[in-house]
């Protein structure tokens, strides 16, 4: 299967350029950023290529390089959860996505959870894979566990940029211990390719301090948590803790020792089938098909009329005497009801329905 992707760049509020890649067509499926990615290099990866192929089979799969990594600007100053969430906001806004399922893998889980706190109306389903709410230093670590976390950061600073791959191989063994020689070689090379030593070290330091436990307890979006039993990078208990914290979350144990699943292991089809069934299940049908058949309210019709005239959210809010946030939420609802993803599609759909715009 030939994989073709489109790579574009969007710019965060502070001027940082973020590289975004889309593969496939259909309803969007968005992956929050995580450590170690390179949207261009990953396309030919023996580890990530199966993910890209399968997750884009029936959807437009959206992923992006975290700032400081891959094709995104290599800026790693002022790193924080807030900055990473704002980058996700920038990406989905640049693509004009109204509502979508969101995947949070590893560190991306915390980003996804915080994004939902800010934009609960935009996420239909949350899928967390090998994720955690609490960073290594927020899990009440023993002195030895604290030393381990600090040692990993120092190993990056000391050996990440070295031609001797021994230091980087330590991280490879944590992420894909069951990988082949080729997969290990590729992952070890990826580490040096995707980020500088200092950038990678600072990123890991910040994620060690993340704690979104209180936020996770407030989530009301349908959630599926999957975690490998033998995961070394993120302990299995952290996956169970996350599932127990999010109200109504489903939990699936994966029979694997790999933090990043490989397509050759039995857990791979379990993961794929579970994800597809969850995202396309009754909840998805209610959020899509039923909403699409719903009529627009008088207020929503007024917003759509102004949207069709080319006004942006700020101008619409000013003309209707509403807050910009209210208009933004109404536009998202309109997109959901019409089953569209962009303003242009909404206008075409409205004309086709012989709305007051015709």
C-alpha positions in Angstrom: 0.0 0.0 0.0 1.5 3.3 -1.1 1.3 6.0 1.6 1.0 9.6 0.4 1.0 12.4 2.9 0.6 16.1 2.8 3.0 18.1 5.0 2.3 21.7 5.8 3.4 24.2 8.5 1.3 26.3 10.8 2.6 29.0 13.2 2.0 29.1 16.9 1.3 32.4 18.7 4.9 32.8 19.7 6.1 32.3 16.1 7.2 28.7 16.3 6.5 26.8 13.1 4.8 23.4 13.6 5.1 20.7 11.0 1.7 18.9 10.3 1.2 15.8 8.2 -2.1 14.4 7.0 -2.6 10.9 5.4 -5.8 9.4 4.0 -9.2 10.9 3.5 -12.5 10.9 5.4 -13.4 11.9 9.0 -10.4 13.2 10.9 -8.4 11.3 13.5 -6.0 13.5 15.4 -2.9 12.4 17.3 -1.6 14.7 20.0 2.2 15.2 19.8 4.6 13.0 21.7 8.3 12.8 22.2 10.4 11.6 19.3 8.6 12.0 16.0 9.6 13.1 12.5 6.6 13.3 10.2 8.7 12.9 7.1 11.2 10.2 8.4 8.3 8.2 10.0 6.7 7.6 6.7 9.3 4.9 5.9 9.8 3.7 9.4 9.6 -0.1 10.1 8.0 0.9 13.4 5.6 3.8 12.6 4.7 2.9 9.0 2.1 0.2 10.0 0.5 2.8 12.3 0.2 5.3 9.5 -1.1 2.7 7.1 -3.8 1.4 9.4 -4.9 4.6 11.1 -5.4 6.3 7.7 -7.3 3.4 6.2 -10.7 4.9 6.6 -9.9 8.4 7.9 -7.7 11.4 7.5 -5.0 10.8 10.1 -3.5 13.9 11.5 -0.2 14.1 13.3 2.4 16.7 13.9 6.0 17.1 15.2 6.2 18.6 18.7 8.1 21.8 18.9 11.8 21.1 19.2 11.4 17.8 17.2 11.3 16.6 13.6 10.5 19.2 11.0 9.1 21.7 13.5 11.2 24.5 14.7 13.9 23.3 17.1 12.9 25.8 19.8 12.8 24.2 23.3 12.6 27.4 25.4 9.7 27.8 27.8 8.5 24.3 27.4 5.4 23.5 29.4 2.1 21.6 29.2 0.3 24.9 28.4 2.6 25.5 25.4 2.1 21.9 24.1 -1.7 22.2 24.4 -1.6 25.6 22.6 0.4 23.9 19.8 -2.4 21.3 19.4 -4.9 24.1 19.3 -2.9 25.8 16.5 -2.8 22.6 14.5 -6.6 21.7 14.6 -7.5 25.4 14.0 -5.2 25.6 11.0 -6.8 22.5 9.5 -10.3 23.8 10.2 -11.3 20.8 12.2 -14.6 21.2 14.2 -15.0 17.8 16.0 -12.7 14.8 16.0 -11.5 11.7 17.9 -8.2 12.4 19.7 -5.4 10.0 20.4 -2.9 10.6 23.2 0.1 8.3 23.1 2.6 8.3 25.9 3.3 11.9 26.9 0.6 13.0 24.4 -2.0 11.6 26.8 -1.5 14.5 29.2 -1.7 17.0 26.3 -4.9 15.4 25.0 -6.5 15.5 28.5 -5.7 19.1 29.1 -6.9 20.0 25.5 -10.3 18.4 26.4 -10.5 20.5 29.5 -10.3 23.6 27.4 -12.3 22.3 24.4 -14.7 19.6 25.5 -17.1 20.4 22.7 -14.6 19.6 20.0 -13.5 16.0 20.9 -15.9 13.1 20.2 -13.8 10.3 21.6 -10.5 10.1 23.5 -8.1 7.1 23.0 -5.1 6.8 25.3 -2.3 4.4 24.5 0.6 3.8 26.9 -0.3 7.1 28.4 -0.1 8.6 31.9 -1.6 11.4 34.0 1.4 11.6 36.3 5.0 12.1 35.2 7.8 10.0 36.8 8.5 12.6 39.5 4.8 13.0 40.4 4.2 9.3 41.2 5.5 9.5 44.8 8.8 8.0 43.6 11.3 6.2 45.8 14.8 7.6 46.0 15.9 4.9 43.5 13.0 5.8 41.1 13.9 9.5 41.4 17.5 8.7 40.6 16.5 6.7 37.6 14.4 9.6 36.2 17.2 12.0 36.7 19.8 9.6 35.2 17.8 9.2 32.0 17.8 13.0 31.5 21.5 13.1 32.1 22.2 10.2 29.8 20.5 12.3 27.0 22.7 15.3 27.7 25.9 13.2 27.8 25.3 10.7 25.0 22.5 11.8 22.7 24.7 13.6 20.2 27.5 11.0 20.3 28.4 8.9 17.4 28.5 6.0 19.8 24.9 4.8 19.9 25.2 2.9 23.2 23.5 5.7 25.2 20.6 6.0 22.7 20.2 2.2 22.6 19.1 2.3 26.3 16.0 4.3 25.2 15.4 2.0 22.3 15.3 -0.9 24.6 12.7 0.9 26.8 10.4 1.7 23.9 10.6 -1.4 21.7 12.4 -4.2 23.5 10.7 -6.8 21.3 11.8 -5.1 18.0 13.9 -6.6 15.3 17.5 -5.5 14.6 16.3 -3.2 11.8 13.6 -1.7 14.0 16.1 -1.1 16.8 18.6 0.5 14.4 15.9 2.8 13.0 14.7 3.9 16.4 18.2 4.6 17.7 18.9 6.7 14.6 15.6 8.5 15.0 16.5 9.8 18.4 19.5 11.7 17.1 17.6 12.8 13.9 14.5 14.2 15.6 15.9 16.4 18.4 19.1 17.9 19.8 20.5 16.5 23.1 19.5 19.6 25.1 16.1 19.8 23.5 15.3 16.1 24.2 16.7 16.5 27.8 14.5 19.5 28.6 11.5 17.9 27.1 11.8 14.8 29.2 12.5 17.0 32.3 9.2 18.8 31.8 7.2 15.6 31.2 8.6 14.2 34.4 6.8 17.0 36.3 3.4 16.7 34.5 0.3 15.9 36.5 -3.1 16.1 35.0 -4.9 13.8 37.5 -7.4 16.4 38.7 -8.2 17.3 35.1 -8.6 13.7 34.0 -11.2 13.2 36.8 -13.4 15.9 35.2 -13.4 14.4 31.6 -16.8 13.6 30.3 -15.8 12.5 26.8 -16.1 8.8 26.0 -12.6 7.4 26.7 -10.7 4.2 25.9 -7.4 3.4 27.7 -5.1 0.8 26.3 -1.8 -0.2 28.0 0.8 -2.9 27.4 1.2 -5.2 30.4 5.0 -5.3 30.2 5.6 -1.6 29.3 8.9 -0.5 30.7 8.7 3.2 29.6 5.4 3.8 31.3 4.4 1.4 34.0 1.2 -0.7 33.5 -0.1 0.6 36.8 -0.1 4.2 35.4 -2.4 3.1 32.6 -4.8 1.5 35.2 -4.6 4.6 37.3 -5.5 6.7 34.3 -8.5 4.5 33.4 -9.7 4.5 37.0 -9.4 8.3 37.2 -11.5 9.2 34.1 -15.2 8.6 34.7 -16.6 5.8 32.6 -13.3 5.0 30.8 -12.9 1.6 29.3 -9.6 -0.2 29.9 -8.0 -2.8 27.7 -4.8 -4.7 28.7 -2.5 -5.4 25.8 -0.3 -8.5 25.8 3.0 -6.8 25.0 6.2 -5.5 26.5 6.6 -2.8 23.9 5.7 0.8 24.7 5.1 1.4 20.9 3.2 -1.6 19.5 4.7 -3.5 16.6 2.6 -4.9 13.8 4.1 -8.4 14.2 2.8 -9.0 17.7 -0.6 -10.4 18.8 -1.5 -7.2 20.6 -1.5 -5.3 17.3 -4.8 -6.5 15.9 -6.4 -6.2 19.4 -5.3 -2.6 19.5 -6.6 -1.8 16.0 -9.9 -3.6 16.4 -10.6 -2.0 19.8 -9.7 1.5 18.5 -11.9 1.2 15.3 -14.9 -0.3 17.2 -14.7 2.4 19.8 -14.4 5.4 17.5 -17.1 4.0 15.1 -19.4 2.7 17.8 -22.8 4.0 19.0 -21.4 7.1 20.6 -19.7 8.1 17.3 -23.0 7.5 15.4 -24.9 9.7 17.9 -22.3 12.5 17.6 -22.3 12.3 13.8 -25.4 10.9 12.1 -28.0 12.1 14.5 -26.5 15.5 14.9 -26.2 15.9 11.2 -29.9 15.3 10.8 -30.7 17.9 13.5 -32.0 21.2 12.3 -30.1 24.4 12.9 -31.5 26.7 15.6 -32.5 30.2 14.7 -29.3 31.5 16.4 -27.1 29.0 14.5 -28.8 29.9 11.2 -27.9 33.6 11.8 -24.3 32.6 12.4 -24.2 30.5 9.3 -25.6 33.4 7.2 -22.9 35.7 8.3 -20.2 33.0 8.0 -21.4 32.5 4.3 -20.8 36.3 3.7 -17.2 35.8 4.6 -17.1 37.1 8.1 -14.7 35.6 10.6 -15.7 34.7 14.2 -14.7 38.1 15.6 -16.8 40.0 13.1 -19.8 37.7 13.6 -19.6 38.1 17.3 -19.5 41.9 17.0 -22.5 42.0 14.6 -24.6 39.6 16.7 -23.5 41.1 20.1 -22.0 37.8 21.3 -18.7 36.8 22.7 -16.2 35.4 20.2 -16.0 32.1 22.3 -19.8 31.7 21.9 -19.6 32.1 18.2 -16.7 29.7 18.0 -18.7 27.1 19.8 -21.8 27.7 17.6 -19.7 27.3 14.5 -18.4 24.0 15.8 -22.0 22.8 16.5 -23.0 23.9 13.0 -20.2 21.9 11.4 -21.2 18.9 13.5 -24.9 19.1 12.5 -24.1 19.6 8.8 -21.4 16.9 8.8 -18.7 19.2 7.4 -15.2 20.1 8.4 -14.5 23.5 6.9 -16.3 26.8 6.5 -16.3 26.4 2.7 -18.1 23.0 3.0 -20.7 24.5 5.4 -21.5 27.3 2.9 -21.9 24.8 0.0 -24.0 22.5 2.1 -26.2 25.5 3.2 -26.8 26.6 -0.4 -27.6 23.0 -1.4 -30.3 22.9 1.3 -31.9 26.1 -0.1 -31.2 27.9 3.1 -31.9 31.7 3.5 -28.5 32.1 1.8 -29.8 30.8 -1.5 
